[in-house]
Amino acid sequence: MRQRIRAAAERRVRNLAAARRLRLELAAAALESFADGGPLRALDAGCETGLLTIGLARRHPGWELRGVDLNERSLEIARRWALEAGVHNASFERVDMTRETGFGDWDAVAAMECLAEIPDDRAAVRYMVEALRPGGLLLVHVPQSDWKPVLPGSGRTWSNEHRHGYSREELDALLRAAGLESIEIVPTTRAVVHLATELRDRIKERSLKVRFAAYPAMTATVKLERAGLAVGDARALFAKARRP
């Protein structure tokens, strides 16, 4: 029993970082709205360890989910976590989005915080667009180009960043150059969420008890932002666009 409780707690704190939790919730809400209660085939581009893919697969057993990433180590973790979660409608595949061709049969593609880590972001977006069916939905979440940490001593770069981020104009131009239409871009990740994320970074190596105790506060910051009650400058952008 103790081992099962610990395993459940470990699964919960995998999504402790408030900024990550926020962008995954934004993606899930947008995909669910697009599906409108029906089945959906969705591709999680740059899925890393599969948190979005697995979460959606658990909530929507009738959906088909696939996560793609270049990092095989991350994909191995995603496959193990999917097995632990008992989901059967999610798969994971190693793909270099800058070198391969997408096949236009997916209803939606989500790229949550991966573009800033990809040297040839235009090629990656082209792959995502090619993967969409006509009328399909692309979701993109990226850091803003002028983002700064909230706390002194916090990291001033992403761990694997190739570029610091995008301005609204740069992101819009990137999506339009790929042939996308109906582009909507909104600012996200206000200071309170970023502060919570920086605090999480300072405790991520602490005991499970400490990390689990921080969970309610971390999730509260996400709820505040989604309710429109967060304050401070935005540090990220969330875009929705359609393939003609």
N, C-alpha and C positions, 0 to 999 in steps of 0.2 A: 504494500500500500504506500509506504513512504517513497519508494522509487517511482511509483506512478504519479504521485503528487509532485515530486521534484521534476519529473519529465514534463508534466503539464505546465509547471511554472517556467521551465526553461523555454518551452514553446511560446509562452506568452511574452517573455522579455526579448525574444528575437526581434520583435518590432517595437522596441523601447524608444528608439530615437524619434523624437517628435516630428522632425522634418520629413523623415522617411514615411512615418505613419500618415502624415498629412497628404503627401503626394500619392500614396497608394489608395487612400480613401477618396481623393479627388478622381483618380483613374477609375476606381470601382463604380463610383456614382455616375460618372459619364458613360461608362459602358452599359450599366444597368438601364440608364435612361434611353440609350440608343437601342438596346435590345427590346425595350418596351414589353417585357414579360415573355418574350419568345426565346428560342434558342439562339446561340451566338457562337461564331468561330473567331477566336481572338488570339493574336500573336503578341507575346510579351518580348519586345526587342531589347536586348541588353538586360536580360532577366536576372543576372547575378545568381543569387541562391534561391530564386523562385518564390519569394514571399507573395508577390502579386498573383502569380500563376496559381499557386497552391491555395491561396485565400479565395480566389474566384472559383476554383474547382470545387472547393468544399461548399460554398454558398450556392453554386449553380451546377448540380450534377448533370444537367442536360446540355451544358455548354461544352465545346471542345476548346481546350487551351493548350498552347504550345509556347514554351520559353526557349529563346535562342540567345546564345552568348558565345564569346570567343574563348572564355576562360574555362577549361575543362574541370579544374578543381572546384570552381563554383557550381558547375553543372552536376558534379558528383554529389555535392551537398544537397542541391535541389532535388535530385532523384531520391536521395535517402530520406529527406524530409517529406517528400510526397508519399513515399512508401509508409512512413510512420503515421502520416495523416490519413492513410487509407483511401486516397483519391485515385480514381481510375480514368479520369477524363483529362489528365494533364500529362504532357510529355516534354522532354527537354533534348535539345539538339545543339551541337557545336556548329556555329555558322560565323563566317567572316562577312559581315554585311557590306564591307567595302569592296568585296571581290566576287560575291555571288549574286545571282539574279533571283528576285522574289517572284513568286507565282501568284497571280492575281485572283485568289479565291478566298481570302480572309475577309470577314466582315469588318474587323477592326484591328488596328495595331497600336500598341502603347509603348512609348519609349520614355521611361521614367528616369531621368537624370543620367543618361548614358552618353548623350551627344557631346558633352564637354570633354569626354574621355577618348573620343574617337578622332584621330588625326584628320581623316577625310570625311568630315561630317556630311558633305554633299552626296557622296557616294552612299553613305549609310541611309540618308533620307530617301534617296532614289530607290534603294532596295525596299524600304518600307512602303513606299508608294506602289511599287511594282507588286508587292505582296497583297495589296488591297483589291477587292472587287470594285467595279464602278459604283460610286456612291458610298464607298466604305469610309470609315472614320479613322483618322489618325490623331492620337493624343501624344503630346510632347511636353515634358516638364524639364526645365533647364535652370541653372543658377543665373542670376542677373550678373552682367559684366562688372558692375561696380559694387558687388556685395562685400561687406566687411564683417568680421566677427563682432559679437556684442561684448564679450569679456576680455580684459587684458590677458595676454598669454595664450589665448585660443588660436588654433591654426588659421592661417590666412589663405590657405589653398586647399583644394580637394586633394585627396590622397593620390588619385590617378589622373588629375586634370591635364588635358592637352591645351585647353584654353580656359580662362577664368570664368567665362560665362558669355551671355549674349545680352545685347540691348533689345528692346522691343522691336526696333526697326530691323536689326540684324536677323532676328528670328523670323519675322514676317517675310523678309526677303529670301531667306533660306527655304521656307515652305513654298513661297510663290514660284521660285526658280524650279522647284520639283513638279510644278503643275497643279498644286493643290488650290482649292477654292474654299469659300465660306470660312475664312480664317478668323478665329476669335482668340485673343490673347489677353489673359488677366494676370495681375500680380498676385503672388502667394508668398507664404512663409514670412510672416511678419516677425518683428523683433522678439516677441514673447516665445514663439515657436523655435526660433533660432537659438535663443537663450537656453531653452530646455534641452535642445540638441547638444549644445556645448557642455552643459552640465552632465548630460548622459555620457559624453565622451570622457569625462573625468572620473566616471564611476564604472565604466564598462568592464574593467578588469577586477572590480570588487566582487564580493561574495554574492551569491544568488539572492540572499536575504536582503542585502542593501539594494540591489537592482530591482527586486520585486516591490520593495517598499516605495520606490520612486515611481512605479508604474502609474498610479492614479494621478499624480501631478503631471506627468508627461502627457497622458491622454487628455487631461483637462485643457491643456494649452491648445491641443488640436481642436477640441470642441469649441473653444472660444473663437478661434479663427474661423471655423466653418459657420459659426453663428454670426459672423461679422463683428465680433467684439474685441478682436485683437488690435493691438496698437503698434506703432513703430513702422519704419520703412520696410517694404517688401524686399526680399532677397532672392526671389525666384519668379519664374514666369510659367504659366500653364496655358498651353495652346490646344485648340481643337480645330481640325480642318477636314475637308472632304476631298476624296478623289472624284473628279468629274465622271 
